[in-house]
Amino acid sequence: MDYGDYTIKNGRLINNAPELESGISKAARMRQEIKRGKKVRMIAEANELANANINLFKKL
């Protein structure tokens, strides 16, 4: 019988489920992930522009 995140030990049901995350902490984590994603995209765009400028001036 499958109990998911629960096990039976000495006749008792033991909860092995991971800790729950509150809504506020989840929102804060998601906000940080969004901010980090924006920074990563900005750096990637800057690298593309820099490479484009380097290639442009190599042709001159």
Backbone bond lengths (Angstrom), bond angles and torsions (degrees), N, CA, C in turn:
res aa  C-N    CA-C-N  psi(-1)  N-CA   C-N-CA  omega(-1)  CA-C   N-CA-C  phi
1 M - - - 1.450 - - 1.530 108.84 -
2 D 1.344 117.68 132.28 1.456 122.42 -177.83 1.520 109.76 -97.32
3 Y 1.326 115.42 124.45 1.455 121.01 179.67 1.527 111.96 -108.38
4 G 1.324 118.39 10.03 1.457 121.22 179.38 1.514 111.28 71.28
5 D 1.317 116.01 -117.30 1.466 121.43 -178.67 1.531 112.54 -90.32
6 Y 1.308 117.44 15.45 1.461 121.50 -178.54 1.519 110.37 -114.61
7 T 1.317 115.79 147.27 1.454 121.16 174.24 1.528 108.27 -129.42
8 I 1.308 115.19 159.82 1.457 119.98 176.81 1.519 107.77 -108.07
9 K 1.339 116.23 124.66 1.461 122.20 -179.75 1.526 107.40 -134.37
10 N 1.333 115.17 120.24 1.464 121.74 -179.22 1.527 111.84 54.62
11 G 1.333 116.14 38.04 1.451 120.34 177.49 1.520 114.55 80.30
12 R 1.328 116.72 2.90 1.475 119.83 179.79 1.522 109.48 -111.13
13 L 1.311 116.09 147.14 1.457 122.08 177.86 1.522 108.36 -87.28
14 I 1.343 116.53 119.54 1.464 122.64 -178.14 1.521 108.42 -103.73
15 N 1.343 116.11 128.19 1.464 121.97 -179.44 1.528 108.82 -88.25
16 N 1.339 116.97 113.80 1.454 122.35 176.75 1.528 111.72 -105.90
17 A 1.325 117.13 13.03 1.461 121.49 -178.18 1.521 109.95 -66.73
18 P 1.337 117.46 148.24 1.466 119.52 178.18 1.525 110.92 -66.54
19 E 1.324 115.65 159.46 1.458 121.19 179.49 1.530 109.39 -62.36
20 L 1.297 116.09 142.67 1.460 120.57 178.21 1.526 109.64 -79.87
21 E 1.342 115.70 150.61 1.458 121.15 179.86 1.525 107.88 -106.36
22 S 1.327 116.80 130.59 1.467 119.46 -179.37 1.527 109.64 -71.01
23 G 1.301 114.99 161.19 1.457 120.61 -178.66 1.513 112.91 -62.44
24 I 1.336 116.33 -38.55 1.468 120.25 -178.89 1.519 110.31 -67.50
25 S 1.323 117.50 -44.71 1.462 119.44 -179.42 1.528 110.85 -68.38
26 K 1.330 117.04 -33.58 1.465 120.31 177.11 1.527 110.14 -66.13
27 A 1.344 116.70 -42.91 1.463 120.76 178.63 1.526 110.55 -63.53
28 A 1.324 117.36 -40.55 1.467 121.00 179.36 1.527 110.40 -65.33
29 R 1.327 117.01 -41.77 1.466 120.89 178.99 1.521 110.69 -64.15
30 M 1.332 116.29 -43.64 1.464 119.74 179.91 1.526 111.02 -64.93
31 R 1.327 116.71 -37.42 1.465 120.86 178.15 1.522 110.70 -62.70
32 Q 1.320 116.26 -43.76 1.459 120.17 178.00 1.524 111.16 -63.57
33 E 1.334 117.58 -39.44 1.466 121.04 178.57 1.528 110.90 -63.35
34 I 1.328 116.37 -39.07 1.465 120.35 178.77 1.523 110.10 -65.52
35 K 1.340 116.63 -44.98 1.465 120.21 179.44 1.527 110.77 -61.16
36 R 1.325 116.80 -42.30 1.460 120.58 179.90 1.534 110.53 -65.37
37 G 1.331 116.63 -40.66 1.460 120.68 178.26 1.518 111.99 -60.97
38 K 1.340 116.30 -40.67 1.465 119.95 177.95 1.522 111.01 -63.07
39 K 1.323 116.57 -41.37 1.466 120.21 179.63 1.523 111.00 -65.17
40 V 1.322 116.50 -41.41 1.468 120.45 179.94 1.527 110.01 -63.63
41 R 1.333 117.09 -43.66 1.474 120.37 178.26 1.519 111.39 -62.96
42 M 1.349 116.89 -39.82 1.451 121.18 -179.83 1.531 110.87 -63.39
43 I 1.314 116.92 -42.48 1.467 121.29 178.54 1.512 110.38 -65.92
44 A 1.337 117.44 -41.20 1.462 120.87 179.24 1.528 110.85 -63.22
45 E 1.324 117.07 -41.76 1.466 120.52 177.87 1.527 110.88 -64.41
46 A 1.323 117.05 -40.72 1.467 120.60 178.66 1.527 110.72 -62.96
47 N 1.321 117.05 -40.34 1.465 120.41 177.87 1.527 111.17 -63.77
48 E 1.326 116.59 -40.99 1.467 120.23 178.09 1.523 111.22 -62.30
49 L 1.339 116.51 -44.48 1.466 120.29 179.14 1.528 111.18 -64.07
50 A 1.318 116.47 -41.24 1.465 119.93 178.98 1.526 110.53 -62.68
51 N 1.324 117.09 -44.26 1.466 120.16 178.96 1.522 111.24 -64.97
52 A 1.333 116.99 -37.12 1.461 120.34 178.24 1.528 110.38 -64.93
53 N 1.331 117.42 -40.50 1.464 120.83 178.23 1.521 111.00 -66.69
54 I 1.303 117.38 -40.72 1.468 121.00 178.65 1.516 109.74 -61.76
55 N 1.327 117.23 -46.54 1.471 121.31 179.95 1.527 110.70 -64.76
56 L 1.331 117.80 -36.63 1.458 121.43 179.42 1.520 110.77 -63.02
57 F 1.330 116.73 -45.92 1.467 120.21 -176.96 1.525 112.50 -76.53
58 K 1.321 117.46 -19.88 1.463 119.18 174.66 1.529 110.78 -68.70
59 K 1.340 116.22 -30.98 1.465 120.74 -178.54 1.521 111.20 -74.96
60 L 1.335 118.48 -21.98 1.467 121.45 -177.52 1.470 111.89 -80.75
